[in-house]
């Protein structure tokens, strides 16, 4: 009996239907995804506030050589920092929950499928290998789906917001 495990090499192009099926696991948790999206957009907006606050400080306090209104500026700056901190905590917590829920659902389906396979399948395939592959591959898939949502949404919101701010401040310089 040959117990050597052969890995398959895949050289196919990206299959968008596979991505659609993977993201369906995430969208089972619609409210969690909506919460993550809202928090990420708020985080991107607070990230956009930092350079604007710096611009305000330079224009108001440095250029005018005054400290009048500095106390209000400090309060606003601290409020933006706190809001940013809360957003980071909520999006990491939400994306972590989403990742774990996706992993749980995929593993449940995979183990159900493994139990439906014939005994002859297990004569040629090592159970330990199957278990290791299911656990590690599902972990990677759930991480990819959960955190790609986070990365894509934050980046898109930040880039679009940055462009809007740049064009609002000086359209000629933005070009």
C-alpha positions as CSV (number, residue, x, y, z in Angstrom):
1,X,0.0,0.0,0.0
2,X,1.4,3.4,-1.0
3,X,1.0,5.9,1.8
4,X,2.9,8.7,0.1
5,X,0.7,11.8,0.0
6,X,0.7,13.7,-3.3
7,X,0.0,17.4,-3.3
8,X,-1.9,18.7,-6.3
9,X,-0.6,21.7,-8.2
10,X,-3.2,24.1,-9.5
11,X,-2.4,26.4,-12.3
12,X,-5.9,27.5,-13.3
13,X,-6.9,31.1,-13.5
14,X,-8.8,32.7,-10.7
15,X,-12.4,31.3,-10.4
16,X,-14.7,34.1,-9.4
17,X,-17.5,31.7,-8.6
18,X,-15.3,30.2,-5.9
19,X,-14.8,33.7,-4.4
20,X,-18.6,34.2,-4.5
21,X,-19.1,30.9,-2.6
22,X,-16.5,31.9,0.0
23,X,-18.0,35.3,0.5
24,X,-21.4,33.7,1.0
25,X,-20.1,32.3,4.3
26,X,-19.3,35.9,5.4
27,X,-22.7,37.2,4.3
28,X,-24.5,34.7,6.5
29,X,-23.5,37.1,9.3
30,X,-25.0,40.1,7.6
31,X,-25.2,42.3,10.7
32,X,-21.6,41.6,11.7
33,X,-20.4,42.5,8.2
34,X,-22.5,45.7,8.3
35,X,-21.0,46.6,11.7
36,X,-17.5,46.0,10.4
37,X,-18.2,48.1,7.3
38,X,-19.6,51.0,9.4
39,X,-16.7,50.9,11.8
40,X,-14.1,50.8,9.0
41,X,-15.7,53.7,7.2
42,X,-15.6,55.7,10.5
43,X,-12.0,54.6,11.0
44,X,-11.0,55.8,7.5
45,X,-12.7,59.1,8.1
46,X,-10.9,59.6,11.5
47,X,-7.7,58.7,9.7
48,X,-8.4,61.5,7.2
49,X,-8.9,63.9,10.1
50,X,-5.3,63.8,11.3
51,X,-3.7,65.7,8.4
52,X,-6.6,68.2,8.4
53,X,-6.1,68.8,12.1
54,X,-2.3,69.3,11.5
55,X,-3.2,71.8,8.7
56,X,-5.5,73.6,11.1
57,X,-2.8,73.7,13.8
58,X,-0.2,75.1,11.4
59,X,-2.5,77.7,9.9
60,X,-3.9,78.8,13.2
61,X,-1.3,78.4,15.8
62,X,2.1,78.5,14.0
63,X,1.3,81.0,11.2
64,X,-0.6,83.3,13.5
65,X,1.9,82.8,16.3
66,X,-0.9,82.4,18.9
67,X,-2.1,79.8,21.4
68,X,-5.7,81.1,21.5
69,X,-8.1,78.2,21.0
70,X,-5.4,75.6,21.7
71,X,-7.4,74.0,24.5
72,X,-10.3,73.4,22.2
73,X,-8.0,72.0,19.5
74,X,-6.4,69.6,22.0
75,X,-9.9,68.4,23.1
76,X,-10.9,67.8,19.5
77,X,-7.6,66.0,18.7
78,X,-7.9,63.7,21.8
79,X,-11.5,63.0,20.8
80,X,-10.4,61.9,17.3
81,X,-7.7,59.7,18.8
82,X,-10.2,58.1,21.2
83,X,-12.7,57.5,18.3
84,X,-9.9,56.0,16.3
85,X,-8.9,53.7,19.1
86,X,-12.5,52.5,19.6
87,X,-12.9,51.9,15.9
88,X,-9.7,49.8,15.8
89,X,-10.9,47.8,18.8
90,X,-14.3,47.2,17.3
91,X,-13.1,46.3,13.8
92,X,-10.5,43.9,15.1
93,X,-13.0,42.3,17.4
94,X,-15.7,42.1,14.6
95,X,-13.3,40.7,12.0
96,X,-12.0,38.2,14.4
97,X,-15.6,37.0,15.2
98,X,-16.4,36.9,11.5
99,X,-13.2,34.8,10.9
100,X,-14.1,32.3,13.6
101,X,-17.7,32.0,12.4
102,X,-16.7,31.4,8.8
103,X,-14.1,28.8,10.0
104,X,-16.7,27.1,12.1
105,X,-19.2,26.9,9.2
106,X,-16.7,25.6,6.7
107,X,-15.3,23.0,9.1
108,X,-18.8,21.8,9.9
109,X,-19.5,21.3,6.2
110,X,-16.1,19.7,5.6
111,X,-16.4,17.2,8.4
112,X,-20.0,16.3,7.4
113,X,-18.6,15.7,3.8
114,X,-15.8,13.6,5.2
115,X,-18.3,11.4,7.2
116,X,-20.3,10.8,4.0
117,X,-17.3,9.4,2.1
118,X,-16.9,5.7,1.5
119,X,-14.6,3.5,3.7
120,X,-12.6,2.7,0.6
121,X,-11.6,6.4,0.3
122,X,-9.9,6.2,3.7
123,X,-8.0,3.1,2.6
124,X,-6.0,5.2,0.2
125,X,-6.0,8.5,2.1
126,X,-4.5,9.1,5.5
127,X,-7.0,10.4,8.1
128,X,-4.3,12.5,9.8
129,X,-3.5,14.2,6.5
130,X,-7.1,15.0,5.8
131,X,-7.6,16.4,9.3
132,X,-4.5,18.6,9.1
133,X,-5.5,19.9,5.6
134,X,-9.0,20.6,6.7
135,X,-8.0,22.5,9.8
136,X,-5.2,24.5,8.2
137,X,-6.8,25.2,4.9
138,X,-10.1,26.3,6.5
139,X,-8.1,28.6,8.9
140,X,-6.4,30.2,5.9
141,X,-9.7,30.6,4.0
142,X,-11.6,32.1,6.8
143,X,-8.7,34.5,7.6
144,X,-8.6,35.5,3.9
145,X,-12.3,36.2,3.6
146,X,-12.7,38.1,6.9
147,X,-9.6,40.2,6.6
148,X,-9.8,40.9,2.9
149,X,-13.2,42.6,3.6
150,X,-11.5,44.7,6.2
151,X,-8.5,45.6,4.0
152,X,-10.5,46.3,0.8
153,X,-13.2,48.5,2.5
154,X,-10.8,50.5,4.6
155,X,-8.4,51.1,1.7
156,X,-11.2,52.1,-0.7
157,X,-12.8,54.5,1.8
158,X,-9.4,56.0,2.7
159,X,-8.3,56.5,-0.9
160,X,-11.6,58.0,-2.0
161,X,-11.8,60.2,1.1
162,X,-8.2,61.4,0.5
163,X,-9.0,62.3,-3.1
164,X,-12.1,64.2,-2.0
165,X,-10.2,66.1,0.7
166,X,-7.3,66.9,-1.7
167,X,-9.7,68.2,-4.4
168,X,-11.6,70.2,-1.8
169,X,-8.5,71.9,-0.4
170,X,-6.8,72.7,-3.8
171,X,-8.0,71.0,-7.0
172,X,-4.9,72.2,-9.0
173,X,-2.5,70.7,-6.5
174,X,-4.6,67.5,-6.3
175,X,-4.3,67.0,-10.0
